[in-house]
Amino acid sequence: MPIRFHWRLMPGGERSGNIRDRGRTAREMAFPDLEAQTEFCRAAEHAGADSLLVNMNYGMPDPVLLAAALAHGTERIRFMIANRPGLMSPTLFVQQVNTLAALSGGRVHLNMVVGHSPEEQRYYGDMLDHDARYERMDDYLWICHALWDGGGADFHGRYYQVEKARLNTRFVAGDRDRPEIFVGGSSAQARAAAMRHGTCWVRFAGAPDAVRREAEPALDAGVELGLRLSIIARPTRGEALDAAYGLIDRSESGRAGEERDFVRTSDAVSMRAMFAMADTEWLTPTLWTGAIRKHGATAVALVGSHREVADGLMEFAACGASNFILSGWPKLEEMVRFGEHVLPLIRAMEGSASPVPAADGEAA
Amino acid sequence: MTTRLRFHWSLSQAGDGFRRSGATSRMIGLPSRDAQLELCRCAERNGIESMLMAIGFTRPDPTLLSLSLGMDTTTVSFMVACRAGLISPTMFVQQINTLSAVLGGRVCINIVGGHTPTEQRYYGDFLEHDDRYARTGEFLSVCEAFWSGREEVDFNGRYYTIEKGRVSTPFVSPERRAPEIFVGGNSGQALELARCHASCLWRFAESPDALREKIAPLLVDGVETGLLMGLIVRPEHDEAVAAANRLIERFGAEARDAQRSFVGRSDSVAYNSTFSLANSSADGWITPTLWSGAVPYLGAPSMALVGSAEEVADAIIEYRRSGITQFLFIGWPDHEEMERFGRDVLPLVRAKERALEGAWAARQEVGPCR
């Protein structure tokens, strides 16, 4: 199967030519921005994206409903719905997912996460700690699968109990009887959950050797590997570096402090690890951590010419990655550039029988 | 100043007519969206304010379905049913607010306690009837705190604990900061819940006299009462009665068994008391226009007003005199009944309503000292 690319949905308020300005857009991000976001969805279809990740947090519209609204104005793009167990009954969740599948012609993936901030979980009435949230996800996904299996099962777990749960609204999407499940998180618990219940383990990008080593058990179990990262691709490496460094310079002051606060209050293993990793600015000649401290863990970025970025992605592919969930600054322009200039190179390399080429400058 | 009567319709049967006449396993989980959309558009042409979007394991999720149908309609609202206990109140507020932002505020909610313990267990809910109501009260308190515009919501209850809760997406509507809240149920707990949290309580139909006393405590507190009921209107009385009888001719033992089985499983006061009321009526007529004949086959919501347009309009006004101010109808089929209602009944109701208001206003002018 060809490598699949997914992009993070552009939040409300983000406009062409503007790098996200947190102060200005925090309020706008809270609203569905259907015109601009539908346009983004169409651009994603054009740029060869498989799906768009629709995030879940208190600052944004509900992802299931937002996806339903965007599906209404699009034909091909899928929606990767983020969901945290603990906020609704797994039965109700499956009912919503199945309904969304029916309304969108089956264009639904799931991104299961446990949540990264105990503080935010308490907004929703959830008081569990990190490890318990993973145990609960196990119960939750067991019930989800039982419903997709056809229902009628009893389950008496520590966090959820259901009796003979069934739903008349089935999941319908071509020949699938349930969505693909991308389990997100870089901890061993996340990987184990992906291996038990998921189709793909999604983690932040890191040094390729480490990614390969850590993904091995999942890959051996037949679970796909997905990497979350950002892309800064330009015609030349010089232009890409200018764009990357400009990104830091242009960030408003105070942003770095805010991100540090966020990491301090997070109990996500992956977020903390990424923040620590940012001590090394270049993990490979193209994999840059410089924006993490200002823009968060997803800002780990492949930076370089179109060819260098394509090579960087193929290097991850050689480590077993078959899915990439991408972000950019701004997302729309980066996604369009990616579709025009980087994706054709990837498809050509995938098509050729030659071994994966070494990244330029790797010897340096 | 009096309340103008308001009319709503249930989307329940669109694309799956007579769905209540069979076993739950036979109910269509994905009814035709075209049929549903057609009924919504019909509502917009016929003076129907909102569509009830029911909840249950046999149906698609009502919040998502509302969003989808709302994007292809312009004026009709969606009354989204919700059972507390299936979702975090914070998450629920986030979903309803998102829905309101997409639909420009055409959203209200219908809070129900759930009617069947076995079904509640499908969703992981093991509480008894009375506890479900207690939990629903907490659920609505949390929702109201978010909708009051508070920056942070703290709540420490028996069923929910929320710490510094935030939801950035507000309820979006040209007129309101929060959705209008309806509560469904005939029990004392439902009434109390409505009194504390709702603008209107939905009940199943009984005679106007029987209702007058039951709803008085709500009226005192400014909470309305509405009836969820069937409607069978024809040009002449006899035609309407014939249509009613034809409706149940098609059903046999299977539909009866389905209803008996439902009532056997249900702990709902509303469903069970309406079933008993129907069984206690020898000829199926609770009043000359209130017919219980379909209840054994189609359940409590099928207690129906039957008659000519004039008779049904009079019956609606009679309910108005007893304090009922909203109606939520179903019909067989819905589409034709809704058009007859909009064309033949509603203009009569509005005229009679104006006359009634005029009479009440004149009486008030005489003064209290009389």
Chai-1 contact restraints between the chains, C-beta under 6 A:
chainA,res_idxA,chainB,res_idxB,connection_type,confidence,min_distance_angstrom,max_distance_angstrom,comment,restraint_id
A,A30,B,S168,contact,1.0,0.0,6.0,A-B,restraint_1
A,A30,B,T169,contact,1.0,0.0,6.0,A-B,restraint_2
A,F31,B,A101,contact,1.0,0.0,6.0,A-B,restraint_3
A,P32,B,A101,contact,1.0,0.0,6.0,A-B,restraint_4
A,P32,B,V102,contact,1.0,0.0,6.0,A-B,restraint_5
A,Y58,B,R166,contact,1.0,0.0,6.0,A-B,restraint_6
A,Y58,B,V167,contact,1.0,0.0,6.0,A-B,restraint_7
A,G59,B,S168,contact,1.0,0.0,6.0,A-B,restraint_8
A,P61,B,T98,contact,1.0,0.0,6.0,A-B,restraint_9
A,P61,B,T169,contact,1.0,0.0,6.0,A-B,restraint_10
A,D62,B,Q94,contact,1.0,0.0,6.0,A-B,restraint_11
A,D62,B,Q95,contact,1.0,0.0,6.0,A-B,restraint_12
A,D62,B,T98,contact,1.0,0.0,6.0,A-B,restraint_13
A,L65,B,L67,contact,1.0,0.0,6.0,A-B,restraint_14
A,L65,B,Q95,contact,1.0,0.0,6.0,A-B,restraint_15
A,L65,B,T98,contact,1.0,0.0,6.0,A-B,restraint_16
A,L65,B,L99,contact,1.0,0.0,6.0,A-B,restraint_17
A,A68,B,L64,contact,1.0,0.0,6.0,A-B,restraint_18
A,A68,B,L67,contact,1.0,0.0,6.0,A-B,restraint_19
A,A69,B,V102,contact,1.0,0.0,6.0,A-B,restraint_20
A,H72,B,M71,contact,1.0,0.0,6.0,A-B,restraint_21
A,L87,B,S88,contact,1.0,0.0,6.0,A-B,restraint_22
A,L87,B,M91,contact,1.0,0.0,6.0,A-B,restraint_23
A,M88,B,I87,contact,1.0,0.0,6.0,A-B,restraint_24
A,M88,B,M91,contact,1.0,0.0,6.0,A-B,restraint_25
A,S89,B,L86,contact,1.0,0.0,6.0,A-B,restraint_26
A,S89,B,Y123,contact,1.0,0.0,6.0,A-B,restraint_27
A,S89,B,G124,contact,1.0,0.0,6.0,A-B,restraint_28
A,T91,B,Y122,contact,1.0,0.0,6.0,A-B,restraint_29
A,T91,B,Y123,contact,1.0,0.0,6.0,A-B,restraint_30
A,L92,B,L86,contact,1.0,0.0,6.0,A-B,restraint_31
A,Q95,B,D61,contact,1.0,0.0,6.0,A-B,restraint_32
A,Q96,B,D61,contact,1.0,0.0,6.0,A-B,restraint_33
A,Q96,B,L64,contact,1.0,0.0,6.0,A-B,restraint_34
A,T99,B,P60,contact,1.0,0.0,6.0,A-B,restraint_35
A,T99,B,D61,contact,1.0,0.0,6.0,A-B,restraint_36
A,T99,B,L64,contact,1.0,0.0,6.0,A-B,restraint_37
A,L100,B,L64,contact,1.0,0.0,6.0,A-B,restraint_38
A,A102,B,L30,contact,1.0,0.0,6.0,A-B,restraint_39
A,L103,B,S68,contact,1.0,0.0,6.0,A-B,restraint_40
A,R122,B,E163,contact,1.0,0.0,6.0,A-B,restraint_41
A,Y123,B,T90,contact,1.0,0.0,6.0,A-B,restraint_42
A,Y123,B,G165,contact,1.0,0.0,6.0,A-B,restraint_43
A,Y123,B,R166,contact,1.0,0.0,6.0,A-B,restraint_44
A,Y124,B,S88,contact,1.0,0.0,6.0,A-B,restraint_45
A,Y124,B,T90,contact,1.0,0.0,6.0,A-B,restraint_46
A,Y124,B,M91,contact,1.0,0.0,6.0,A-B,restraint_47
A,G125,B,S88,contact,1.0,0.0,6.0,A-B,restraint_48
A,G125,B,Y160,contact,1.0,0.0,6.0,A-B,restraint_49
A,G125,B,T161,contact,1.0,0.0,6.0,A-B,restraint_50
A,G125,B,I162,contact,1.0,0.0,6.0,A-B,restraint_51
A,Y160,B,G124,contact,1.0,0.0,6.0,A-B,restraint_52
A,Q161,B,G124,contact,1.0,0.0,6.0,A-B,restraint_53
A,V162,B,G124,contact,1.0,0.0,6.0,A-B,restraint_54
A,E163,B,R121,contact,1.0,0.0,6.0,A-B,restraint_55
A,A165,B,Y122,contact,1.0,0.0,6.0,A-B,restraint_56
A,L167,B,F57,contact,1.0,0.0,6.0,A-B,restraint_57
A,N168,B,M27,contact,1.0,0.0,6.0,A-B,restraint_58
A,N168,B,G29,contact,1.0,0.0,6.0,A-B,restraint_59
A,N168,B,T58,contact,1.0,0.0,6.0,A-B,restraint_60
A,T169,B,G29,contact,1.0,0.0,6.0,A-B,restraint_61
A,T169,B,L30,contact,1.0,0.0,6.0,A-B,restraint_62
A,T169,B,P60,contact,1.0,0.0,6.0,A-B,restraint_63
